Amino acid sequence: MKEKNESELTFWDHLDELRATLMRIACVVVMLMLLSFFFKDELFHIILMPKNSDFYIYRFFEWIGTSLHIPGLEANDFHVRLINTKLSGQFLMHMNVSFYAGIILASPYILYQLFRFVSPALYENEKRYSTRVIIWGYVLFLLGVLFSYFLIFPFTFRFLALYQVSPEVENTIMLSSYIDTLTMLSLMMGITFEIPILAWLFAKLGFLTADFMTKYRKHALVISLVIAAIITPTSDVVTLLMVTFPMFVLYEVSIFIVRRTGRKCKSEII
């Protein structure tokens, strides 16, 4: 069958191509979801590791506290019990987590298929920029998710799960609450790590300048401290600074990107 040129494609041809793209994506997601479903023990072992006192991140910070004589970083043994209150709760949670895992594993293929669908409508320079934005955006989002899993969520969970208004009130955490908190924090940090990409886009559109960001650098530091204090309600300063530092580094990287983008735009105009 002879293929049509892009200029000859009708609306229905584009719709058929979109349908085929979505079908390919759906098939890959379902296959990876089933794969994740059958590896239940390994999947939930990774997810539930932060709830155990022997999680190596806790031990690592305990080593830092011991080496630098910083109190409050001890990884005291603790036990947090997760419960399920619905008859089908654990099975449905298994299905949901497998679905999320399938999407995460298939995300490179999803991005490739979506870019493959829209790329014929882009100019050559737009394709080049789009490819860079997609790759860096994906990498930064994954870094944000990993940052949440290895740093933010463990200390947030440990603090909130062990916090008591009275010894008479025992904490028993629902599995759904645990998974929802992990998902929410991972999504928040993934989006937060997209700051350099957003800064580049706004600079490209002329809405943001490096001088503006430099002028409000101190304000950005304060905002980073506030955000870190909200998402990591721990009592030690080290954890607060460990969360604030990467966020502020992202801001500084964004200034560099915006300044470089502004210079390129000026040179193109000249």
N, C-alpha and C positions, 0 to 999 in steps of 0.2 A: 504494500500500500504506500503510495507516494505521500511524503510528509509535506505539510503546508508550511510556508514561511510564516514568521511571526506576524507580519503585516497583513496576512490573509486570514488569520485566525478570527473567528467570530466570537461573540459573547458566549455562545453555547459550547464552542471549542475550549475556551478558557475555563468554563464551568466543568467540563468533562476532565480537563487536566487537573483542576483543583480537586475534584472528586477522587481521581486516581491517586493524587499526592496524599490526600487524607486517608485513603484506604491503605496505602503502603505504610504510613505512619501508624495507623491503628493496628495493623498486623504485627509490626515490630514491637509496639508497646505491649500488646497482649502476650506475645511469645516471651518477652522479658519479664512480664508480670507473672506468668506461669512458672518461669524459671525461679524467680524470687520466692514464689509461693511454696515450691517444693524444697527450697533451702531455708525453711522456717527457722531452724535452730541457729544457723549462722547469722541470719538476718536479725533476729531478735537479740542474739548475743551482742551484736554491735550496738543495737539501739539501747539495750538495758545496761550496758557497761557503766555509764556515768552514775547509776544509782548505787553502785557497790563501793565500799570504802577502799577497796584495793585497786581502784581505777588508777592507772599509772600517772595521770595528770595530777591527782591528789598527792601521790608519792613524790612526784617531781617538785611540786611546790613545797612539800615538807622538807625535801632536801635543800631547797633554796633557803627556806626559813632557818634551818639548822646551820647551814654554812655561813649565812650572813647575820645570824643571831636576830632574826625578825620574828617576834611573837605573833601568834594568830594564824600561822600557816600550817599548823600541825594537822596531819591527816588522821584524826582520831577515828577509831573503829565505830561505825554506825550501821544501823540496819533500818532500811525503809521498806515497808511492805506495800506492794501494789495489789489492788483488788479489782475484781470485776463484779458488777451488780446486775448485769443483764444476762439472760439465758444464752442469747446468741452474740453477746458482746465480744468475746475473744475471737470467735470466728470472723465476725465482721471487721474487727480491728486487724486481723491477719490479712483479710482481703484488701482493706484500705492501705495498709503499709506496703503490701506487695504491689499494689497499683502505683503508689508513689515511687517505689523503688524501680518499677518498670519504666516510669517516665524519666527518672533521673538517669538510668542506664541508657535509655534511648535518646536522651536529649541531644547528643551530637548528631545522630541521624535525623532527628526532627528538624534541627536547625539547617542541616544540609538540604533536606527536601524542600523546606520553605524558601530557602535562598535560591534553590534551583528553579522554583516556580516563578519567583518574582524577578530573577536576574535578567531574563530576556528583555524586560521593559526598562532596564537601567543602561545608562551610558557607561563607557569603559572606565572613566574616572570614578563614577558612582559605584560601580562594582568593586573597585579597589578599596574605596573607603568603607563600603558596606561589609566587605570581607574582614577588614581589620576590626571594625566595631563589633561585629558578631563574635569573632574569636576572643578579643580582649574582654568583651562583656561577659562571655561565657566563663572565661578563666577567672575573672574577678568575682563573679557570682559564686563559683565553686569555692574560691578562697574564703569568701564570707561565710558560707555554710560550714566549711571545715573549722574556721575560727570560732564559730558559735558552738560547734560540737565539742571541740577540744578545750575551750576556755570559758565561754560565757555560760552555756547551759549547765555544765557540771557544778560550778560554784553557785549559780542561781538555784539550781535544784537542791543542792546540799543545804543552803541557807534556809530556803523556804520549807523544805521537808522536815528539817530539824527544829524549826522555830516553834516555840510553845508559849502561849499566854499563861499556862499553868501546868504543872506536872500531872495534874489530874486529867488533862485533855491529851489524848494520844492521837498522833497523826497517822492516818491510813489513807494513802493516796490512791485514787482511781487510775487505772491504766489509761483511760481516755484522756485524763487531765495531764498525765505524763507525756503522752504522745503529742497532744495539742500544744503543750508548752514548747516541746522540742521543735515541732514544726514551725510555730510562730517565731521563735527566736532565730531559727535558721533562715527563714524567709526575710526577717527584718535585717539580719546582718548581710545576707546576700544582696539585698537592695542597697544597703548602706555602702557596700563595697563597689557599687556602680557609680559612685560620686565622680571619679575621673572621666568616665564616659559621658555623663550628663554635663560635666563642666566643658568638655570638648565640644559637645553638641551646641550648648548655649554660646560658647565662644565663636563657633562657626556661624551661628545665626546673628552674631553681633549683640547678644544680650548680656554678655559677661566679659569683663576685662581682668587682666592680672593685677592692675592697680587697685581695682575695687576689692578683690580678694585679699590682697596684701594689707589694705587699710583695715579690714575687719578680721585680721588674723587672730587677734586677742579674743574677739567675740566668738570666733569659731572654736577656740580652745575651751572657753567657758561652756559653750554648748556641748562640746564633746564630753566634758566632765559631767555635765548634767545628764546627758544621755547614758553615759557609762554607769552613773549612779542609779539610774532608773532600771536599766536592764540587768545590772549585777548588784542586787541589794545585799552585798556582803559587808562585813564590818572591818575588813582589812584594807589598808591603803594600797598595798602592792597590787592586789587584783584590780582595783579601780584604775590604777595607772597602766596596768598591762592591757586593759581594754581601751583606755583613752589614747594610748600611744599609737596604735595602728590607725585609729580614726583620724588623728591629727596628721599622721604621715600621708594618708590618702588626700587630705586637704592640701598639704604642701606639694604633693605630686600633681594635684589638679591645678595649682598655681603655675607650675612649670609647663604643664600641657597647654593651659590657656595662653600663657605668654608666647610660647612657640607657635601656637595656632594664630595668634594675633599678628605675629611677624610675617607668617606665610601669607595671610590675607592681604597685608599691606604690600608685600612684594608682588603679589598677583595683580593688585590694582595699579601699581606703578608700571 
